[in-house]
Amino acid sequence: MNLDQLGYHEQNLIWTGLTVLFIIVTSTIVGLIASFILRMAGASEQEQRRAFWGFSFAGPWIVGFLIFVLGPAIASFYYSFTDYKVGQPLKWIDIENYRTLLLGEGAHGRRFKQALFNSFYYTIIGVPLQIMASLGMALMLNREGFGIRWFRTVYYLPVILAGSPAALLAWRYMLNPNGGFINEALKRFAEAFFVFDYLYRGFIYIFEGFNGFYIGITRGNPVGPLKYTLPAVIAVLVLLALLGEWTRGKRSLATRSAELLSIAVAYNMMSIGLVSTRVDLSWTYFFGLLLLALVIANGAQGKRLLVKVWQIGGLSMVALSAFMTLRRADYALDNPDAQKYLIALLLVAAPIVVSFFGVWDRRKLQMMGGLAVILVLIILIRVIPGQLDGDGLRPIGSYLTFGTTIKDAKDVDYLEDIHPYEYLSVHWVYGLVILSLMGIALLNNYPRQRHYLLGGSLAFFGLLALGSFLDGQAYFNAFDDIAKAAGRPNYHFALFHQVTDVFPDKDRVPLWMNNELWSKPSLVLITMWSSGAGMLIFLAALKGVPRSLYEAAEVDGANTLQKFFKITLPMISPAMFYNVVIGMIAALQTFESVYILRTTQNEDSLASAAYFLFVRTFRQLSIGQGAAASWILTVIIVTLTILQFRYSQWVNYEV
Amino acid sequence: MATLPKTLSKTPSFSFPTTKQWVNIIIKGLFYGALIGGALFFLFPLAWMIGTSLKTIQEVQQAQLNLFPSKAQWENYDKIFHEAEFYRAYVNSVFIVTMVLLGTVTSVSLVAYAFSRLQWRGRNIVFALMMGTLMLPYQATLVPQYVLFFELGWLRTFNPVTLPGFFAGGASLVFLLRQFMMTLPKELDEAAMIDGANPLQIWWFITMPLSRPAIATVSVFLFVGQWNNLLQPLIYLQRSELFTMPIYVAQKNNLQESPIPWQDIMAASVLFVIPVLVVFLLTQRFFTESITLTGSKG
């Protein structure tokens, strides 16, 4: 029988039959293997029979997992190191794909970077808005009354339509800037009353300003001194929260912020360090110091599991780095450059290995602290002179001048020259933040020293924040002159200046999908349309809040706001957690809406990471790079999910 | 108005509402006003879709606020009904959804049965593994799956879209069904076991009939998801004879026509949305029930 003579549907039916047969046979085999293994292990007859049935029933999933998840996952990991086009032989190109994507090199790297920033926009801006909307809807509909059931149905309705091209196209038509319904309605609204007009134009002004700002900082141009402002401001905020009476909560705030920052910094450093051809030796020591500090901080608090995580994770990172170093040197141990790095890695690994032995008592803590001091001394002796001389710490010092260093374009060139590893130098500041927070947490039993450290750090980071901000201003002004002189567009905040310099005219309209300032918010708006999914989960949770709690609070004289923040919010925190996790994963995977709503003008400003992956793989058929992009996205999603589970102590599971 | 006599009979003499009652009435009015405003926001795109599909191409190009045209242009639908591609896409979509529904519901219920009604060594590990796959974004496996189907020679066939469903695709569906099956009484299985029934018979004759509400929920979710599914068909079908409704609608949009024939696009969209809408309105209680099944403890 020749399959090709049949229609597509008939062919599919035949393959379906074969697949069902395949599943039955393989599931039975899975069951047989399971019971055979149990027989070898000497389990009873009944247990073997149970295992046979259990594994056979779960067989379809197990077989499917192997074929469609595990196998492909391994394969795609392999592809990500190759230059692979379907139908052509594989070509091993090492970490080239990762280098392109992570360092943002070339046209594709730059587009990936922008796609990642777009995805973050959907996550950071879109998810909170969506959750607020769905919580508000749930609160409104959590009652009995006339027509409430009907409203629930209507509010949920968009969820079943949201993913479909039909609804997205309807939105696109409504958002048409010239004569689309929404702009026409807004125009009428603005014309109705002059105050509305100012509100409307004010809205456009703020909106474009914000998005212009976001686009400006994500363009990937060097941001100069301003990059030190962010860590400094974070430090000041956390340190301010630590002021006042010392409690356990404050201590854990210090350790947790230090930990989160360390994870972010370590990820960034490792990802750049591993794919970059050469990074300064000091980063290796710095990484080691960070790792050791984390091990000590967790060990001092008796968190044994976390200590293990950092020990094993850190050592495997060191092993990976050693491997990469060796590979770069073609596995020749006598290469002096490689030796330098290997020795550094050994010095980093040694204290971690030592920390495996013995229990975490006072003596061990003192010993580990001593090792940390030795590491610091090594850094001071070996690294700092080079840093001061060259690329690392010097810019920090030169930025603490409150805007007096940078006067004109010449200074910008000078600053660009003295720190070629600019993208890494900001990590020194993050490192200082982490170390001071960790120090404060470790000085738990020494209030005087803790106070000194807290005050000193606060003063230092406050000055740094102010200084770098003022210098950043000067830097931008100087840069603007350069850009103007050279006729280069879009430097830094050019877009921001452009949209905020003049207040919108009377006939200005939101440009929605046709403009990079509006395309991402448009997509967020459309996602908010389907907030009903989260609403349903909040509704179920609200039903579970016992009435007696509210009654007791009313007796105590609590007002509506107090009841909401002290009872409702804690009681529905599991639903909140669920919605945050699910919403974040969905936002990072945004694809359909981008695919339907993109046009040639807005493609770059709308493209999400998943869309980039789709285009690279299935349109441009560069499977290797698509696989690398998918793994980067996977690592981001899995890391964020794990972090959310780790920091979910605010979730109250006792009902 | 029907409630009026009742209230009158309750209050023997009519009196004006007190200040407090007035405040309550105003609050209630504001509340319902907000509710209706929300409902308008949620329903409007749908109404706009229908309204546009009945307009002429001249009307569609103008700046406009009116939802419905002065004269309904049913010809827009007529035009689509005369397109061979439309019927082909509809048949293909129905075919794919049917196959996926059949395969997924059967396999998912088998797996959920194993995780809820059977006691076996390794159950918890396999279950944890399955829940772990929820975290893995589908993008990670998309590429090699494509290569796999390419190697099998299945590109430009329905197989890559329908067959994966037969392997209990979708851990969240298994979880939902398992949660429901856990609530069924154990004694039923034990009684059947004593009568000499094997697990396969128990699954088919006892668990499946009792799980009907949960299976209906899973089917509805699957139906909606699959009917709207764009990505997999887009990647694998690649040939116009195989295109599904989402691709058909999306393609109408990509035509490089000027002016854009929005009325045609919206008419196609309306026809595309109708099955989902009907299914949703008939089964909306299953959606709310599914949440109470899985519980809110995320």
Contacts between the chains, C-beta under 8 A, distances in Angstrom:
chain1	res1	chain2	res2	distance
A	8	B	157	6.5
A	8	B	158	6.1
A	8	B	241	6.6
A	8	B	242	6.0
A	9	B	95	5.7
A	9	B	158	7.2
A	11	B	157	6.3
A	11	B	158	7.7
A	12	B	95	7.7
A	12	B	99	7.0
A	12	B	157	6.6
A	12	B	158	4.1
A	12	B	159	6.1
A	12	B	162	6.2
A	15	B	157	7.6
A	15	B	159	5.1
A	15	B	163	6.6
A	16	B	99	6.4
A	16	B	103	7.3
A	16	B	162	6.8
A	16	B	163	6.8
A	16	B	166	7.4
A	19	B	163	5.1
A	19	B	166	5.5
A	20	B	103	8.0
A	20	B	166	6.6
A	23	B	107	7.3
A	23	B	166	6.1
A	23	B	167	6.8
A	34	B	120	8.0
A	34	B	122	7.2
A	38	B	121	6.8
A	43	B	121	7.5
A	47	B	121	6.4
A	50	B	118	6.9
A	50	B	119	6.0
A	50	B	120	4.6
A	50	B	121	7.4
A	51	B	120	5.0
A	51	B	121	5.5
A	51	B	122	7.2
A	53	B	114	7.7
A	53	B	118	5.9
A	53	B	120	6.9
A	53	B	198	7.8
A	53	B	199	4.6
A	54	B	114	5.4
A	54	B	118	4.7
A	54	B	119	7.5
A	54	B	120	2.8
A	54	B	121	7.8
A	54	B	122	7.5
A	54	B	123	6.1
A	55	B	114	7.8
A	55	B	120	6.9
A	55	B	122	7.4
A	56	B	114	8.0
A	57	B	110	5.2
A	57	B	111	6.6
A	57	B	113	5.7
A	57	B	114	3.4
A	57	B	118	6.4
A	57	B	199	6.9
A	57	B	203	7.5
A	58	B	110	8.0
A	58	B	111	5.3
A	58	B	114	4.2
A	58	B	115	6.9
A	58	B	123	8.0
A	58	B	126	5.8
A	60	B	107	4.3
A	60	B	110	6.1
A	60	B	111	6.0
A	60	B	166	7.0
A	60	B	167	5.2
A	60	B	168	4.6
A	61	B	107	7.5
A	61	B	111	4.5
A	61	B	126	7.9
A	61	B	130	6.3
A	61	B	167	6.7
A	61	B	168	4.0
A	61	B	174	6.9
A	62	B	126	6.9
A	63	B	167	6.1
A	64	B	107	8.0
A	64	B	164	7.0
A	64	B	166	7.9
A	64	B	167	2.5
A	64	B	168	5.9
A	64	B	169	6.7
A	65	B	129	7.4
A	65	B	130	7.5
A	65	B	133	7.0
A	65	B	167	7.9
A	67	B	148	7.7
A	67	B	167	7.0
A	68	B	141	6.6
A	68	B	145	6.2
A	68	B	164	5.6
A	68	B	167	6.4
A	68	B	169	7.6
A	69	B	133	5.9
A	69	B	136	7.0
A	69	B	141	5.7
A	71	B	144	7.2
A	71	B	148	7.6
A	72	B	140	7.8
A	72	B	141	4.0
A	72	B	143	7.6
A	72	B	144	3.6
A	72	B	145	5.1
A	72	B	148	6.7
A	73	B	136	7.4
A	73	B	140	5.9
A	73	B	141	5.7
A	73	B	144	7.6
A	75	B	144	3.8
A	75	B	147	6.9
A	75	B	148	7.9
A	76	B	140	6.2
A	76	B	141	6.6
A	76	B	143	5.1
A	76	B	144	4.5
A	79	B	143	6.5
A	79	B	144	6.7
A	79	B	147	7.7
A	86	B	146	7.8
A	86	B	147	6.6
A	86	B	150	5.6
A	87	B	150	7.7
A	137	B	38	6.8
A	140	B	31	7.3
A	140	B	34	6.9
A	140	B	35	6.4
A	140	B	38	7.6
A	141	B	35	7.9
A	151	B	35	5.4
A	151	B	38	7.6
A	151	B	39	6.0
A	152	B	288	7.4
A	153	B	281	7.7
A	153	B	284	5.3
A	154	B	39	4.7
A	154	B	42	5.6
A	154	B	43	6.1
A	155	B	38	6.5
A	155	B	39	7.1
A	155	B	42	5.7
A	156	B	284	7.3
A	156	B	287	6.4
A	157	B	42	6.1
A	157	B	43	7.2
A	157	B	46	7.6
A	157	B	280	6.8
A	158	B	42	5.3
A	158	B	45	7.6
A	160	B	224	4.8
A	160	B	228	7.8
A	160	B	276	5.6
A	160	B	277	7.9
A	160	B	280	5.0
A	161	B	45	8.0
A	161	B	46	7.2
A	161	B	228	7.8
A	161	B	273	6.3
A	161	B	276	6.8
A	161	B	277	7.9
A	163	B	225	7.7
A	163	B	228	4.4
A	163	B	229	7.9
A	163	B	230	7.6
A	164	B	227	7.5
A	164	B	228	4.0
A	164	B	230	7.8
A	164	B	246	6.4
A	164	B	249	7.8
A	164	B	272	6.8
A	164	B	273	6.9
A	164	B	276	7.3
A	165	B	230	6.3
A	165	B	246	5.2
A	165	B	249	4.5
A	165	B	250	4.4
A	165	B	253	7.2
A	165	B	269	7.4
A	165	B	272	7.6
A	166	B	49	6.9
A	166	B	249	5.6
A	166	B	268	7.7
A	166	B	269	3.4
A	166	B	270	7.5
A	166	B	272	4.8
A	166	B	273	4.9
A	167	B	45	6.0
A	167	B	46	7.7
A	167	B	49	7.6
A	167	B	269	7.6
A	167	B	273	7.4
A	169	B	249	6.9
A	169	B	250	8.0
A	169	B	253	5.5
A	169	B	265	5.7
A	169	B	266	7.4
A	169	B	269	5.8
A	170	B	45	4.6
A	170	B	46	7.4
A	170	B	48	5.8
A	170	B	49	4.3
A	170	B	52	7.6
A	170	B	266	6.6
A	170	B	269	6.3
A	171	B	45	5.9
A	172	B	253	7.8
A	173	B	48	7.4
A	173	B	52	6.6
A	173	B	262	5.2
A	173	B	265	7.6
A	173	B	266	7.1
A	174	B	44	8.0
A	174	B	45	6.5
A	174	B	48	5.7
A	178	B	63	7.1
A	179	B	61	7.6
A	179	B	62	6.2
A	179	B	63	3.1
A	179	B	64	6.5
A	181	B	48	6.3
A	181	B	64	6.9
A	181	B	65	6.7
A	184	B	63	5.5
A	184	B	64	6.4
A	184	B	65	5.0
A	185	B	65	6.4
A	188	B	65	6.9
A	529	B	41	7.5
A	529	B	42	6.9
A	529	B	45	7.1
A	532	B	42	7.5
A	536	B	287	7.0
A	536	B	288	6.5
A	536	B	291	5.2
A	537	B	291	6.1
A	537	B	296	6.0
A	537	B	298	7.7
A	539	B	288	7.9
A	539	B	291	7.5
A	540	B	291	4.3
A	540	B	292	5.9
A	540	B	295	7.6
A	540	B	296	4.6
A	541	B	296	4.0
A	544	B	296	6.5
A	572	B	296	7.5
A	574	B	296	6.0
A	574	B	297	4.9
A	574	B	298	5.6
A	575	B	296	4.5
A	575	B	298	6.6
A	577	B	298	5.5
A	578	B	296	7.1
A	578	B	297	7.8
A	578	B	298	2.3
A	579	B	298	7.6
A	581	B	298	6.8
A	582	B	298	7.5
A	585	B	135	7.7
A	585	B	137	7.0
A	588	B	137	7.4
A	589	B	137	5.5
A	589	B	138	7.3
A	589	B	139	6.7
A	591	B	231	6.4
A	592	B	230	5.4
A	592	B	231	6.9
A	595	B	230	7.0
A	595	B	231	8.0
A	595	B	234	7.9
A	595	B	250	7.6
A	596	B	230	7.8
A	596	B	250	6.1
A	596	B	253	7.0
A	610	B	137	8.0
A	610	B	139	5.6
A	613	B	139	5.5
A	613	B	142	7.6
A	613	B	143	8.0
A	614	B	231	7.7
A	617	B	142	7.4
A	617	B	143	5.3
A	617	B	146	7.2
A	618	B	146	7.2
A	618	B	235	5.6
A	623	B	143	5.7
A	623	B	146	7.8
A	623	B	147	7.0
A	626	B	143	5.3
A	627	B	143	4.9
A	627	B	144	7.4
A	630	B	137	7.7
A	630	B	139	4.4
A	630	B	140	5.0
A	630	B	142	6.8
A	630	B	143	6.2
A	631	B	140	6.6
A	633	B	137	6.2
A	633	B	139	5.7
A	633	B	140	7.6
A	634	B	136	6.7
A	634	B	137	5.6
A	634	B	139	7.0
A	634	B	140	4.4
A	637	B	135	7.2
A	637	B	137	5.2
A	638	B	135	5.8
A	638	B	136	7.5
A	641	B	135	5.4
A	653	B	297	6.8
